[in-house]
C-alpha cells in the first residue's frame, strides 16, 4: 500500500542503496550518450535506449532471482556474480566438472570492464583538461555570446595522460576505500552540480529549427550499442547492494526506482544533448560546452569526480587479482608486492588509453566487449542453467535465448566496428604531435 511504500522510501538503508545504485550507473557513459543518439538517430536512439533500459533491468532482476534461488538451495548466505554462475553450471550434469570456469569467466569480464572504465577515465581527464588549458587565454564570463579568439597550443592529449599517471597511482595506493569516503562525497556533489549545469545549458540553448536525421546509418548503430551498454554499467554492483540491505525483499523497489531514474537521465541527456549540439557533438558532452568560466568549472568539477571514482572502479580488479599473488609471498613482501601490482595495473590502463585516445571509440569498445556479456548475455543463460530441470516454460527459454543472442550480435558487430574505426582514425594520426605551450 501507499503508506508502506512511503515508509520504505524513508528507510535510511533504502536511500543508501538507491544512491549507490545510481552512483554505480552514472559516470562517463552518461556524457557519451548524445553521440550515441547521433549514431542511432533522433527517434531510433531514444527508443533504443528505452528498450535497452528495460532489458538491462530485467537482466539485473534475473541475476538477483537466480542468486536467491541458488543460495537457498545451497544454504549459503550470499552469492556474488561469479558464485551464481559457478553454482548455476553445477546444476547441469555435463557442465558440473567445468563449473569453476563459470566463476573465472565472469571474473575475467569484470576485470576487463573495470579496467576498461579506468582507460576511459584517462582519456576523459586528458581531453577535458586539455580543452580547459587551450581555452584559458580566451575564457570569458559571458556564456551567451562566448567566442574564444585565441587558443593556447598545448601538449598532445596523450602527454596529459602521462602527467595524470603519478597522481592516479598515488590514489590507488589507498587500499581501504573508507579513507576516500569524504573525497567520494565531495566528488558525487561535484558531478551532480555539473550535471545540473549541463542540463541547464542544453535546455536554454535548444535551436529553433531541428533538422536532424530520425534514423542514423546502419553502420553506426553498433557504435550506439557499445556506448549504450557501457552506460548501463551497474550490474556488477547489484548483488553486493542487495546483500547489504536490511530488508532484501525491498530491493526490487530500489532496482526499479533507481534504474527508472537512470534510464530517464540517459534518454533525456542523450536526446537533448544531440538536439543542442547536432552533428558537432563530441565523445563527451562536456567537450561541447562553451569556453566561459562557469562551464570550464563544470568540466573541472566533473574531472575531479571522475578522478576520485577511478579508485572505486579500480577496487574490483584489484580485489580479484592481488590476493592470489600476495598469498604466495612472505609477509614482509606483502605490502611492496601489493603496491607494485597496483602501479603496474594503472600503468597498463594508461598505456591502453594512450594507444586508443579516442573517447567515443574506447567507450564503445569496452561496452561491446565486456559489458554486453555481463549485462545481457550471462544473466538470461544463468536463469536457464538454474531452473533447467524445474519446469522452465518454453517461452522463458525462447525469451532468454533471444536476449543473449541480441547481446552476442551486439558484441560481435560493436567490437568489429569499434576496432575498424580505431584503426582508421589512428591511421590519420601516425605521428605524436607535441606542441609546447606558447605565449600569445
C-alpha positions as CSV (number, residue, x, y, z in Angstrom):
1,X,0.0,0.0,0.0
2,X,0.9,3.7,-0.3
3,X,1.8,4.1,3.4
4,X,4.2,1.1,3.3
5,X,5.9,2.5,0.2
6,X,6.5,5.8,1.9
7,X,8.0,4.1,5.0
8,X,10.3,2.1,2.7
9,X,11.4,5.3,0.9
10,X,12.2,6.9,4.3
11,X,14.3,3.9,5.4
12,X,17.9,5.0,5.7
13,X,19.3,1.8,4.2
14,X,16.8,2.0,1.3
15,X,18.1,5.5,0.4
16,X,21.7,4.5,0.8
17,X,21.2,1.5,-1.5
18,X,19.4,3.7,-4.0
19,X,22.2,6.3,-4.0
20,X,24.8,3.6,-4.5
21,X,22.8,2.1,-7.4
22,X,22.6,5.5,-9.1
23,X,26.3,6.1,-8.5
24,X,27.1,2.7,-10.0
25,X,25.3,3.5,-13.2
26,X,26.1,7.2,-13.7
27,X,29.6,8.0,-14.9
28,X,31.3,8.9,-18.2
29,X,28.9,6.7,-20.1
30,X,26.1,9.2,-19.5
31,X,28.1,12.0,-21.0
32,X,28.8,10.0,-24.2
33,X,25.1,9.2,-24.9
34,X,24.4,12.3,-27.0
35,X,26.9,11.0,-29.5
36,X,25.3,7.5,-29.2
37,X,21.9,9.1,-30.1
38,X,23.6,10.7,-33.1
39,X,24.8,7.3,-34.3
40,X,21.3,5.8,-33.9
41,X,19.1,8.8,-34.9
42,X,16.9,11.3,-33.1
43,X,14.0,8.9,-32.9
44,X,15.6,5.5,-33.1
45,X,18.2,6.4,-30.5
46,X,15.9,7.3,-27.6
47,X,13.6,4.4,-28.4
48,X,16.6,2.0,-28.4
49,X,17.8,3.4,-25.1
50,X,14.3,2.8,-23.6
51,X,14.3,-0.8,-24.9
52,X,17.8,-1.4,-23.7
53,X,16.9,0.0,-20.2
54,X,14.0,-2.4,-19.9
55,X,16.2,-5.4,-21.0
56,X,19.1,-4.3,-18.7
57,X,16.8,-4.0,-15.6
58,X,15.2,-7.4,-16.5
59,X,18.6,-9.0,-16.6
60,X,19.6,-7.4,-13.3
61,X,16.4,-8.8,-11.8
62,X,17.2,-12.3,-13.3
63,X,20.6,-12.2,-11.6
64,X,19.1,-11.4,-8.2
65,X,16.4,-14.1,-8.6
66,X,18.9,-16.8,-9.6
67,X,21.3,-15.8,-6.8
68,X,18.5,-16.1,-4.2
69,X,17.4,-19.5,-5.6
70,X,20.9,-20.9,-5.6
71,X,21.8,-19.5,-2.2
72,X,18.7,-21.1,-0.5
73,X,19.3,-24.4,-2.4
74,X,23.0,-24.5,-1.2
75,X,22.3,-23.0,2.2
76,X,24.7,-20.1,1.6
77,X,24.0,-16.6,3.0
78,X,25.1,-14.8,-0.1
79,X,26.4,-15.4,-3.7
80,X,28.3,-12.9,-5.8
81,X,28.1,-12.9,-9.6
82,X,30.9,-15.4,-10.1
83,X,29.4,-17.7,-7.4
84,X,26.0,-17.6,-9.1
85,X,27.4,-18.6,-12.5
86,X,29.6,-21.4,-11.0
87,X,26.7,-22.9,-9.0
88,X,24.3,-22.5,-11.9
89,X,26.7,-24.5,-14.1
90,X,26.8,-27.2,-11.3
91,X,23.1,-27.6,-11.8
92,X,23.8,-29.1,-15.2
93,X,25.4,-32.6,-15.1
94,X,27.6,-32.2,-18.2
95,X,28.8,-28.8,-17.1
96,X,29.5,-29.7,-13.4
97,X,33.1,-30.7,-14.0
98,X,33.9,-27.3,-15.6
99,X,31.8,-25.1,-13.3
100,X,34.8,-23.3,-11.8
101,X,35.3,-21.8,-15.3
102,X,32.0,-20.0,-14.8
103,X,33.4,-18.0,-12.0
104,X,36.7,-17.5,-13.8
105,X,35.0,-16.2,-17.0
106,X,32.8,-13.8,-15.0
107,X,35.9,-12.5,-13.2
108,X,37.8,-12.0,-16.4
109,X,34.9,-9.9,-17.9
110,X,34.6,-8.0,-14.6
111,X,38.3,-7.2,-14.8
112,X,38.1,-6.2,-18.5
113,X,35.1,-4.0,-17.7
114,X,36.5,-2.2,-14.7
115,X,40.0,-1.7,-16.2
116,X,38.2,-0.5,-19.4
117,X,36.4,2.1,-17.3
118,X,39.8,3.2,-16.0
119,X,41.1,3.6,-19.6
120,X,38.0,5.7,-20.4
121,X,38.7,7.9,-17.3
122,X,42.3,8.6,-18.5
123,X,41.0,9.7,-21.9
124,X,38.2,11.7,-20.4
125,X,40.5,13.5,-18.0
126,X,43.1,14.3,-20.7
127,X,40.5,15.5,-23.3
128,X,38.7,17.8,-20.8
129,X,41.8,19.3,-19.1
130,X,43.5,19.8,-22.5
131,X,40.4,21.7,-23.7
132,X,40.3,23.9,-20.5
133,X,44.0,24.7,-20.9
134,X,43.8,25.5,-24.6
135,X,40.8,27.9,-24.0
136,X,42.3,29.6,-20.9
137,X,43.6,32.5,-22.9
138,X,40.2,33.5,-24.2
139,X,37.8,32.3,-21.5
140,X,35.2,34.9,-20.6
141,X,32.5,35.5,-18.1
142,X,29.9,35.7,-20.9
143,X,28.3,32.3,-21.5
144,X,25.7,33.6,-24.0
145,X,27.9,35.2,-26.6
146,X,31.2,33.5,-26.0
147,X,33.9,33.3,-28.6
148,X,37.5,32.3,-27.8
149,X,39.6,34.4,-30.2
150,X,42.9,32.7,-29.5
151,X,43.6,29.3,-28.2
152,X,46.7,28.3,-26.3
153,X,48.5,25.5,-28.2
154,X,49.2,22.7,-25.7
155,X,50.5,19.2,-25.4
156,X,49.0,16.2,-27.2
157,X,46.3,14.7,-25.1
158,X,48.4,11.5,-24.6
159,X,51.0,13.6,-22.8
160,X,48.3,14.8,-20.4
161,X,47.6,11.1,-19.6
162,X,51.3,10.7,-18.6
163,X,51.0,13.8,-16.5
164,X,48.0,12.3,-14.6
165,X,49.7,8.9,-14.2
166,X,51.6,9.6,-10.9
167,X,48.5,11.2,-9.3
168,X,46.4,8.2,-10.2
169,X,49.0,5.7,-8.9
170,X,49.1,7.6,-5.6
171,X,45.3,7.5,-5.5
172,X,45.0,3.7,-5.9
173,X,47.7,3.1,-3.3
174,X,44.8,3.8,-0.9
175,X,43.9,0.2,-0.2
176,X,41.0,0.9,2.2
177,X,38.2,2.8,0.4
178,X,36.8,4.2,3.7
179,X,39.7,6.7,3.7
180,X,38.3,8.0,0.4
181,X,34.8,8.4,1.7
182,X,34.9,12.1,2.4
183,X,36.5,12.8,-1.1
184,X,34.0,10.5,-2.7
185,X,31.1,12.5,-1.1
186,X,32.6,15.7,-2.5
187,X,33.2,14.1,-5.9
188,X,29.5,13.0,-6.0
189,X,28.3,16.5,-5.2
190,X,30.7,17.9,-7.8
191,X,29.3,15.6,-10.5
192,X,25.7,16.3,-9.6
193,X,26.3,20.0,-9.8
194,X,28.0,19.6,-13.2
195,X,25.1,17.5,-14.5
196,X,22.5,20.2,-13.4
197,X,24.5,22.9,-15.2
198,X,24.9,20.7,-18.3
199,X,21.1,20.2,-18.4
200,X,20.6,23.9,-17.8
201,X,22.8,24.8,-20.8
202,X,21.1,22.3,-23.1
203,X,17.6,23.3,-22.2
204,X,18.4,27.0,-22.6
205,X,20.1,26.6,-26.0
206,X,17.7,24.3,-28.0
207,X,17.8,25.6,-31.6
208,X,14.6,26.9,-33.1
209,X,14.8,24.6,-36.1
210,X,15.6,20.9,-35.6
211,X,16.6,19.1,-38.8
212,X,18.4,16.1,-37.6
213,X,18.1,12.6,-39.0
214,X,15.5,10.5,-37.2
215,X,17.3,7.3,-38.1
216,X,21.1,7.1,-38.4
217,X,23.2,5.0,-40.7
218,X,23.1,1.2,-40.1
219,X,26.9,1.0,-40.0
220,X,27.0,3.4,-37.0
221,X,24.4,1.5,-35.0
222,X,26.9,-0.9,-33.4
223,X,28.7,2.1,-32.0
224,X,25.5,3.2,-30.4
225,X,25.1,-0.3,-28.9
226,X,28.6,-0.3,-27.4
227,X,28.2,3.2,-25.9
228,X,24.7,2.5,-24.6
229,X,25.5,-0.8,-23.0
230,X,28.7,0.7,-21.5
231,X,26.4,3.3,-19.8
232,X,24.3,0.6,-18.2
233,X,27.4,-0.4,-16.2
234,X,25.9,-1.2,-12.8
235,X,25.1,-4.9,-13.0
236,X,28.3,-5.7,-11.1
237,X,27.0,-3.8,-8.0
238,X,23.5,-5.3,-7.9
239,X,24.2,-8.4,-5.8
240,X,26.5,-6.7,-3.3
241,X,24.0,-3.9,-2.8
242,X,21.1,-6.3,-2.4
243,X,23.1,-8.3,0.2
244,X,23.7,-5.3,2.4
245,X,20.1,-4.2,2.6
246,X,18.4,-4.7,6.0
247,X,15.3,-5.7,4.1
248,X,16.4,-7.5,0.9
249,X,12.8,-8.1,-0.1
250,X,12.5,-4.4,-0.8
251,X,15.4,-4.4,-3.2
252,X,13.1,-4.8,-6.2
253,X,11.7,-1.4,-5.4
254,X,15.2,0.1,-5.2
255,X,16.1,-1.6,-8.5
256,X,13.1,-0.4,-10.5
257,X,13.1,3.1,-9.0
258,X,16.9,3.5,-9.4
259,X,17.1,2.2,-12.9
260,X,14.0,4.1,-13.9
261,X,15.8,7.3,-12.9
262,X,18.9,6.2,-14.6
263,X,17.1,5.4,-17.9
264,X,15.3,8.7,-17.8
265,X,18.6,10.5,-17.4
266,X,20.1,8.5,-20.2
267,X,17.3,9.2,-22.6
268,X,16.8,12.9,-21.7
269,X,20.5,13.9,-21.8
270,X,21.2,11.8,-24.9
271,X,18.3,13.4,-26.7
272,X,18.6,17.0,-25.5
273,X,22.4,16.9,-25.9
274,X,22.2,15.8,-29.6
275,X,19.4,18.3,-30.3
276,X,21.5,21.2,-28.8
277,X,24.8,20.4,-30.5
278,X,23.7,18.4,-33.5
279,X,26.3,16.7,-35.7
280,X,29.1,18.6,-33.8
281,X,28.5,16.6,-30.6
282,X,31.7,15.2,-29.1
283,X,32.7,11.9,-27.4
284,X,31.6,13.6,-24.1
285,X,29.1,16.4,-24.0
286,X,31.4,18.4,-21.7
287,X,33.7,18.9,-24.7
288,X,30.9,20.9,-26.4
289,X,30.3,23.3,-23.6
290,X,31.2,27.0,-24.2
291,X,34.5,28.5,-23.1
292,X,33.2,30.6,-20.3
293,X,34.3,30.3,-16.8
294,X,31.2,28.7,-15.4
295,X,31.3,25.8,-17.9
296,X,35.1,25.4,-17.6
297,X,34.5,24.9,-13.9
298,X,31.8,22.3,-14.8
299,X,34.5,20.4,-16.7
300,X,37.0,20.7,-13.8
301,X,34.4,19.5,-11.3
302,X,33.4,16.5,-13.4
303,X,37.1,15.7,-13.9
304,X,37.6,15.8,-10.1
305,X,34.6,13.4,-9.7
306,X,36.0,11.0,-12.3
307,X,39.5,11.1,-10.7
308,X,38.1,10.0,-7.3
309,X,35.8,7.4,-9.0
310,X,38.9,5.9,-10.6
311,X,39.8,4.4,-7.2
312,X,36.3,2.9,-6.8
313,X,36.3,1.3,-10.3
314,X,39.9,0.0,-9.7
315,X,38.9,-1.7,-6.5
316,X,37.1,-4.6,-8.2
317,X,40.0,-5.8,-10.4
318,X,42.5,-5.2,-7.5
319,X,40.4,-7.4,-5.2
320,X,40.3,-10.2,-7.8
321,X,44.0,-10.1,-9.0
322,X,46.1,-9.1,-5.9
323,X,45.1,-11.5,-3.1
324,X,46.2,-14.7,-5.0
325,X,49.6,-13.1,-5.7
326,X,50.3,-11.7,-2.3
327,X,49.3,-15.0,-0.6
328,X,52.4,-16.6,-2.3
329,X,55.0,-14.2,-0.9
330,X,56.3,-13.8,2.7
331,X,54.6,-11.3,5.0
332,X,57.3,-8.7,4.7
333,X,56.9,-8.5,0.9
334,X,53.1,-8.4,1.1
335,X,52.8,-4.6,1.0
336,X,55.5,-3.9,-1.6
337,X,54.0,-6.6,-3.9
338,X,50.5,-5.2,-3.4
339,X,51.6,-1.7,-4.3
340,X,53.7,-2.9,-7.2
341,X,50.7,-4.7,-8.8
342,X,48.5,-1.7,-8.3
343,X,51.1,0.5,-10.0
344,X,51.5,-1.9,-12.9
345,X,47.7,-2.2,-13.5
346,X,47.4,1.6,-13.6
347,X,50.3,1.9,-16.0
348,X,48.7,-0.8,-18.1
349,X,45.4,1.1,-18.3
350,X,47.3,4.4,-19.1
351,X,49.2,2.7,-21.9
352,X,46.0,1.3,-23.4
353,X,44.4,4.8,-23.2
354,X,47.5,6.3,-25.0
355,X,47.2,3.7,-27.7
356,X,43.5,4.4,-28.2
357,X,43.0,8.1,-27.3
358,X,39.5,8.5,-28.9
359,X,37.0,8.7,-26.1
360,X,33.9,7.7,-28.0
361,X,35.6,4.6,-29.5
362,X,37.1,3.5,-26.2
363,X,33.7,3.7,-24.6
364,X,32.1,1.7,-27.4
365,X,34.8,-0.9,-27.5
366,X,34.7,-1.6,-23.7
367,X,30.9,-1.7,-23.8
368,X,30.8,-4.1,-26.8
369,X,33.5,-6.5,-25.5
370,X,32.7,-6.9,-21.8
371,X,29.5,-5.0,-20.7
372,X,27.4,-6.9,-23.3
373,X,28.4,-10.2,-21.7
374,X,27.9,-9.1,-18.1
375,X,24.7,-7.2,-18.7
376,X,22.9,-9.1,-21.5
377,X,24.4,-12.5,-22.2
378,X,25.2,-14.1,-18.9
379,X,22.0,-13.4,-16.8
380,X,19.4,-15.0,-19.2
381,X,21.7,-18.0,-19.6
382,X,22.1,-18.2,-15.9
383,X,18.3,-18.5,-15.4
384,X,18.2,-21.4,-17.9
385,X,21.0,-23.2,-16.1
386,X,19.5,-22.5,-12.6
387,X,15.9,-23.7,-13.5
388,X,16.6,-26.1,-16.4
389,X,15.1,-29.1,-14.5
390,X,12.5,-27.2,-12.5
391,X,9.8,-26.7,-15.2
392,X,11.1,-23.6,-17.0
393,X,8.5,-22.7,-19.6
394,X,9.5,-22.8,-23.4
395,X,8.5,-19.1,-23.7
396,X,11.1,-18.2,-21.0
397,X,13.8,-20.2,-22.7
398,X,13.0,-18.5,-26.1
399,X,12.9,-15.1,-24.5
400,X,16.2,-15.6,-22.6
401,X,17.9,-17.1,-25.7
402,X,16.8,-14.1,-27.8
403,X,18.2,-11.6,-25.2
404,X,21.5,-13.5,-25.2
405,X,21.6,-13.6,-29.0
406,X,21.0,-9.9,-29.2
407,X,23.8,-9.3,-26.7
408,X,26.1,-11.6,-28.7
409,X,25.3,-9.9,-32.0
410,X,26.0,-6.5,-30.4
411,X,29.3,-7.9,-29.0
412,X,30.4,-9.0,-32.5
413,X,29.3,-6.0,-34.5
414,X,30.2,-3.4,-31.9
415,X,33.7,-4.8,-31.4
416,X,34.3,-5.1,-35.1
417,X,33.1,-1.6,-35.9
418,X,34.9,0.0,-32.9
419,X,38.3,-1.7,-33.8
420,X,37.8,-0.7,-37.5
421,X,37.2,2.9,-36.6
422,X,40.2,2.9,-34.2
423,X,42.5,1.6,-36.9
424,X,41.1,4.2,-39.4
425,X,41.5,7.2,-37.1
426,X,44.9,6.2,-35.8
427,X,46.0,5.9,-39.5
428,X,45.4,9.6,-39.8
429,X,47.4,10.4,-36.7
430,X,50.5,8.2,-37.0
431,X,52.9,10.7,-35.5
432,X,52.6,12.1,-32.0
433,X,52.2,15.8,-32.4
434,X,53.9,17.5,-29.5
435,X,53.4,21.3,-29.4
436,X,54.7,23.1,-26.3
437,X,52.8,26.0,-24.6
438,X,53.3,29.3,-26.4
439,X,52.7,32.7,-25.1
440,X,50.2,34.6,-27.3
